[in-house]
């Protein structure tokens, strides 16, 4: 998305090169800038934070906290950087990122490639006069002997610099990481993260979509018991390959984008019902229009995030979603976006 060249031209490049050029363009100030005049109907309040709209950028776009301010100026209400691990790591061998154009999807097996905590902490420490909500998505090094200590280190280093942290235990590209979604691991992990922070920020957990009904119900009960502040539903999926049309459909990794929408929204709705709406949820997966964004909200999402939709539609997608959401809320008689959360489930 070097905005002057356009999305189509960038798609002539391999996805990872295109993404690096996009980040460089944003660093040079070449990105779009939207005046911060948000419709009041879209405002909500969670974890002591004001969100002018429910729309944020998902982790993965700005892994290394290079351009969070520029992303906010595109019209996003909140920005989530990372995933970041304590030590820098190169990630998996390239190629590891694949566009599935016929499906409006992406498969990645990046493997938490990032610059490490020290570099990200320095960049975040230089942010001044920040006027957007900022989150940090935390991961563990692939070769770590103590993954719980990795998350605790991430929270200790970045917690004072951001508004919330996300415990990412759902990436399919780090072997064994999803095992941390079990009750015993989650309990130890959350305890370690809380102890690592003098004043713990809001702690969210990002989960995988690949649970059966019983597994999702158990996870919902566990996260309620463990008093997490929020849950992000959901990360990429290792399934849903059968209906894909693109040549890269057989690549190993996590699938994101339009094919994930119906499945991840059903998981979101089920989780909302299991928790009876007692945990704020961030809905992710396949959002690429005002209609899909609104469906996430009506199925239990207090906030929403996107990434892959931006790959295919470019930055105009952001104001299109926010304006469209405001229109739909008024058409359905809601006074604010929070009234619409879970409306399809009541």
C-alpha positions as CSV (number, residue, x, y, z in Angstrom):
1,X,0.0,0.0,0.0
2,X,2.4,2.8,-1.1
3,X,-0.7,4.9,-1.4
4,X,0.5,6.9,-4.5
5,X,1.2,3.7,-6.4
6,X,-2.0,2.0,-5.4
7,X,-2.9,-1.4,-4.1
8,X,-2.9,-3.1,-7.5
9,X,0.7,-2.1,-8.3
10,X,1.9,-3.3,-4.9
11,X,0.3,-6.7,-5.7
12,X,2.9,-7.1,-8.4
13,X,5.5,-7.5,-5.7
14,X,5.8,-10.3,-3.3
15,X,3.7,-9.7,-0.2
16,X,6.5,-9.2,2.3
17,X,8.4,-6.7,0.1
18,X,5.1,-4.9,-0.5
19,X,4.5,-4.7,3.2
20,X,8.0,-3.4,4.0
21,X,7.6,-0.7,1.3
22,X,4.2,0.3,2.9
23,X,5.9,0.7,6.3
24,X,8.7,2.8,4.8
25,X,6.1,5.0,3.0
26,X,4.3,5.6,6.2
27,X,7.5,6.5,8.0
28,X,8.2,9.1,5.3
29,X,4.7,10.6,5.9
30,X,3.3,9.4,2.6
31,X,0.2,7.8,4.2
32,X,-3.4,9.2,4.2
33,X,-4.4,11.4,7.1
34,X,-8.0,11.7,8.3
35,X,-9.1,14.6,10.4
36,X,-10.1,13.2,13.9
37,X,-13.8,14.2,13.7
38,X,-15.5,10.9,14.7
39,X,-19.2,10.4,14.9
40,X,-20.2,10.4,18.6
41,X,-22.5,7.4,18.0
42,X,-19.4,5.3,17.5
43,X,-17.7,6.2,20.8
44,X,-17.4,3.7,23.7
45,X,-15.4,3.2,26.9
46,X,-13.5,0.1,28.0
47,X,-10.8,-0.6,30.6
48,X,-10.8,3.1,31.5
49,X,-10.0,4.0,27.9
50,X,-12.0,6.1,25.5
51,X,-12.4,4.7,22.0
52,X,-13.7,7.3,19.5
53,X,-14.7,4.4,17.1
54,X,-14.7,0.6,17.6
55,X,-12.2,0.1,14.7
56,X,-8.6,-0.8,15.3
57,X,-5.6,-2.3,13.4
58,X,-4.8,-5.8,14.3
59,X,-1.4,-7.0,15.4
60,X,0.9,-8.0,12.6
61,X,0.7,-4.8,10.5
62,X,3.1,-2.8,12.6
63,X,5.1,-5.6,14.2
64,X,8.0,-3.4,15.3
65,X,6.1,-0.2,16.4
66,X,7.6,1.8,13.6
67,X,4.5,3.7,12.5
68,X,1.7,3.6,15.2
69,X,1.0,7.3,14.9
70,X,0.8,7.2,11.2
71,X,-1.6,4.3,11.4
72,X,-3.8,6.2,13.8
73,X,-3.9,9.1,11.4
74,X,-5.4,6.7,8.8
75,X,-8.6,6.8,10.9
76,X,-8.0,3.8,13.3
77,X,-9.2,4.4,16.8
78,X,-6.6,2.1,18.3
79,X,-3.4,0.5,17.2
80,X,-2.0,-2.8,18.3
81,X,1.7,-3.4,17.7
82,X,3.6,-6.7,17.7
83,X,3.7,-9.6,18.2
84,X,7.0,-8.9,20.0
85,X,9.2,-11.4,21.7
86,X,11.9,-10.7,24.4
87,X,14.8,-11.4,22.0
88,X,14.8,-10.4,18.4
89,X,14.2,-13.3,16.0
90,X,14.1,-13.6,12.2
91,X,11.0,-15.8,12.0
92,X,10.5,-18.6,9.6
93,X,12.3,-18.9,6.2
94,X,10.9,-16.9,3.3
95,X,8.6,-17.1,1.5
96,X,6.3,-17.1,4.5
97,X,3.5,-14.8,3.4
98,X,1.1,-15.5,0.6
99,X,-1.8,-13.6,-1.0
100,X,-4.8,-15.6,-2.0
101,X,-6.3,-13.0,-4.3
102,X,-9.2,-15.1,-5.6
103,X,-10.3,-15.6,-2.0
104,X,-9.4,-12.1,-0.5
105,X,-7.3,-14.0,2.0
106,X,-3.7,-14.3,3.2
107,X,-1.8,-17.3,4.6
108,X,1.2,-16.5,6.8
109,X,3.8,-18.6,8.6
110,X,5.9,-15.6,9.7
111,X,6.9,-17.1,13.1
112,X,7.0,-14.0,15.3
113,X,9.7,-12.2,13.2
114,X,10.4,-9.0,15.1
115,X,13.1,-6.7,16.5
116,X,12.7,-7.7,20.1
117,X,11.6,-5.9,23.3
118,X,14.5,-3.4,23.6
119,X,14.0,-2.0,20.2
120,X,10.2,-1.7,20.5
121,X,10.5,-0.1,24.0
122,X,12.9,2.5,22.6
123,X,10.5,3.4,19.8
124,X,7.4,3.5,22.0
125,X,9.3,5.7,24.5
126,X,9.8,8.3,21.8
127,X,6.1,8.7,21.1
128,X,4.9,12.1,22.3
129,X,1.5,13.6,22.7
130,X,-0.2,10.3,21.8
131,X,-3.9,10.7,21.3
132,X,-4.9,7.2,20.3
133,X,-5.2,3.9,22.2
134,X,-2.1,1.8,21.9
135,X,-1.8,-1.9,22.7
136,X,1.1,-4.3,22.6
137,X,0.7,-7.9,21.5
138,X,3.2,-10.2,23.3
139,X,4.7,-13.5,22.2
140,X,7.3,-16.0,23.2
141,X,10.6,-16.8,21.5
142,X,10.5,-20.0,19.5
143,X,13.5,-21.5,21.4
144,X,12.5,-20.2,24.9
145,X,13.0,-22.4,27.8
146,X,10.4,-20.5,29.8
147,X,7.6,-19.1,27.8
148,X,5.7,-17.7,30.8
149,X,8.8,-15.7,31.7
150,X,8.8,-14.3,28.1
151,X,5.3,-13.0,28.5
152,X,6.1,-11.5,31.9
153,X,9.2,-9.8,30.4
154,X,7.1,-8.3,27.6
155,X,4.5,-7.0,30.0
156,X,7.1,-5.5,32.3
157,X,8.9,-3.7,29.5
158,X,6.0,-2.5,27.5
159,X,3.2,-2.3,30.0
160,X,4.1,1.2,31.2
161,X,4.3,2.4,27.6
162,X,1.0,1.2,26.3
163,X,-2.7,1.2,27.3
164,X,-3.2,-2.6,27.2
165,X,-1.3,-5.8,26.5
166,X,-2.3,-8.9,24.7
167,X,-1.2,-12.4,25.6
168,X,-1.0,-14.1,22.2
169,X,-1.2,-17.8,22.9
170,X,-2.9,-18.6,19.6
171,X,-0.4,-18.1,16.7
172,X,-0.2,-21.4,14.8
173,X,3.3,-20.7,13.6
174,X,5.2,-21.2,16.9
175,X,5.3,-24.9,17.8
176,X,3.5,-25.7,21.0
177,X,2.3,-22.1,21.6
178,X,-1.4,-23.0,21.4
179,X,-0.9,-25.4,24.3
180,X,-0.8,-22.4,26.5
181,X,-4.5,-22.0,26.1
182,X,-5.1,-24.7,28.6
183,X,-6.4,-23.8,32.1
184,X,-3.2,-24.6,34.0
185,X,-0.9,-22.8,31.6
186,X,-3.2,-19.7,31.4
187,X,-3.4,-19.5,35.2
188,X,0.4,-19.6,35.5
189,X,0.9,-17.2,32.6
190,X,-1.5,-14.6,33.8
191,X,-0.1,-14.8,37.3
192,X,3.4,-14.3,36.0
193,X,2.4,-11.3,33.8
194,X,0.5,-9.6,36.7
195,X,3.4,-10.1,39.1
196,X,5.8,-8.6,36.6
197,X,4.0,-5.2,36.5
198,X,3.9,-2.8,39.4
199,X,0.7,-1.5,37.9
200,X,-0.6,-4.1,35.5
201,X,-2.3,-2.6,32.4
202,X,-5.5,-4.2,31.1
203,X,-4.6,-7.7,30.1
204,X,-6.3,-9.3,27.1
205,X,-5.9,-12.8,25.7
206,X,-5.9,-13.6,22.0
207,X,-7.4,-17.0,21.3
208,X,-7.5,-19.3,18.3
209,X,-10.7,-19.9,16.4
210,X,-10.0,-23.7,16.1
211,X,-12.0,-24.9,19.1
212,X,-15.0,-27.3,19.1
213,X,-18.1,-26.2,21.1
214,X,-17.0,-28.0,24.3
215,X,-13.4,-26.6,24.1
216,X,-14.7,-23.0,23.5
217,X,-17.1,-23.3,26.4
218,X,-14.3,-24.5,28.7
219,X,-12.0,-21.7,27.6
220,X,-14.7,-19.1,28.1
221,X,-15.3,-20.4,31.7
222,X,-11.5,-20.4,32.4
223,X,-11.0,-16.9,31.2
224,X,-13.9,-15.7,33.2
225,X,-12.5,-17.4,36.3
226,X,-9.1,-15.9,35.7
227,X,-10.5,-12.4,35.4
228,X,-9.0,-11.4,32.1
229,X,-9.9,-7.9,31.1
230,X,-10.7,-8.8,27.5
231,X,-10.5,-11.5,24.8
232,X,-9.6,-11.1,21.1
233,X,-11.5,-13.6,18.9
234,X,-9.8,-14.7,16.9
235,X,-6.3,-15.4,15.5
236,X,-5.7,-17.1,12.1
237,X,-7.0,-20.6,11.5
238,X,-5.2,-23.7,10.4
239,X,-8.5,-25.0,8.8
240,X,-11.0,-23.8,6.2
241,X,-8.8,-24.8,3.2
242,X,-11.3,-26.9,1.2
243,X,-13.3,-24.1,-0.4
244,X,-10.3,-21.9,-1.4
245,X,-9.6,-21.2,-5.0
246,X,-6.2,-19.6,-5.0
247,X,-3.0,-21.5,-6.0
248,X,-1.4,-20.9,-2.6
249,X,-4.3,-22.5,-0.7
250,X,-2.1,-25.5,0.2
251,X,0.6,-23.4,2.0
252,X,1.2,-24.2,5.7
253,X,0.3,-21.4,8.1
254,X,-2.6,-19.4,9.4
255,X,-5.4,-18.3,7.2
256,X,-6.9,-14.8,7.5
257,X,-9.3,-12.7,5.5
258,X,-12.7,-13.1,4.0
259,X,-12.9,-17.0,4.2
260,X,-12.5,-16.7,8.0
261,X,-15.4,-14.3,8.5
262,X,-18.4,-16.6,9.0
263,X,-16.4,-19.1,11.2
264,X,-14.8,-16.5,13.4
265,X,-18.1,-14.6,13.8
266,X,-19.8,-17.8,14.9
267,X,-17.0,-18.5,17.4
268,X,-17.4,-14.9,18.6
269,X,-21.1,-15.3,19.2
270,X,-20.7,-18.5,21.0
271,X,-18.0,-17.1,23.3
272,X,-20.2,-14.0,24.0
273,X,-23.1,-16.4,25.0
274,X,-20.8,-18.5,27.2
275,X,-19.6,-15.5,29.1
276,X,-23.0,-13.7,29.0
277,X,-21.3,-10.6,27.8
278,X,-19.3,-10.2,30.9
279,X,-15.9,-9.8,29.1
280,X,-15.4,-7.1,26.4
281,X,-14.5,-8.9,23.2
282,X,-12.5,-7.7,20.2
283,X,-13.8,-9.3,17.0
284,X,-11.3,-10.1,14.3
285,X,-11.4,-12.1,11.1
286,X,-12.6,-11.3,7.7
287,X,-13.8,-7.7,8.3
288,X,-13.7,-5.9,4.9
289,X,-16.8,-3.8,4.8
290,X,-19.2,-1.9,7.0
291,X,-21.6,-4.9,6.9
292,X,-19.0,-7.3,8.1
293,X,-17.9,-4.9,10.8
294,X,-21.5,-4.4,12.0
295,X,-22.1,-8.2,12.0
296,X,-19.2,-8.6,14.4
297,X,-20.6,-6.0,16.7
298,X,-24.1,-7.5,16.6
299,X,-22.6,-10.9,17.4
300,X,-20.8,-9.7,20.6
301,X,-17.8,-7.6,19.7
302,X,-17.4,-4.4,21.7
303,X,-14.4,-3.5,19.4
304,X,-13.2,-4.8,16.1
305,X,-9.9,-5.1,14.3
306,X,-8.8,-5.7,10.7
307,X,-5.7,-6.2,8.7
308,X,-6.2,-8.4,5.6
309,X,-9.1,-6.3,4.3
310,X,-6.6,-3.4,4.1
311,X,-4.3,-5.5,1.9
312,X,-7.0,-5.8,-0.7
313,X,-9.0,-2.5,-0.4
314,X,-6.4,0.0,0.8
315,X,-6.9,2.8,3.2
316,X,-10.3,4.0,1.9
317,X,-11.7,1.0,3.7
318,X,-11.2,2.7,7.1
319,X,-13.6,5.7,6.6
320,X,-16.0,3.5,4.6
321,X,-16.4,1.2,7.7
322,X,-16.7,4.0,10.2
323,X,-19.2,6.0,8.2
324,X,-21.2,2.9,7.3
325,X,-21.3,1.7,10.9
326,X,-22.7,5.1,12.0
327,X,-25.4,4.9,9.3
328,X,-26.4,1.3,10.3
329,X,-26.6,2.1,14.0
330,X,-29.0,5.0,13.3
331,X,-31.1,3.0,10.9
332,X,-31.5,0.3,13.6
333,X,-32.4,2.8,16.3
334,X,-29.3,2.5,18.5
335,X,-28.2,5.5,20.5
336,X,-24.6,4.3,20.5
337,X,-22.4,1.4,19.4
338,X,-22.5,-0.3,22.8
339,X,-26.2,-0.8,22.5
340,X,-25.7,-2.9,19.4
341,X,-23.2,-5.3,21.0
342,X,-24.7,-8.8,20.9
343,X,-28.0,-7.5,19.5
344,X,-28.3,-10.6,17.3
345,X,-28.0,-12.9,20.3
346,X,-30.7,-11.4,22.5
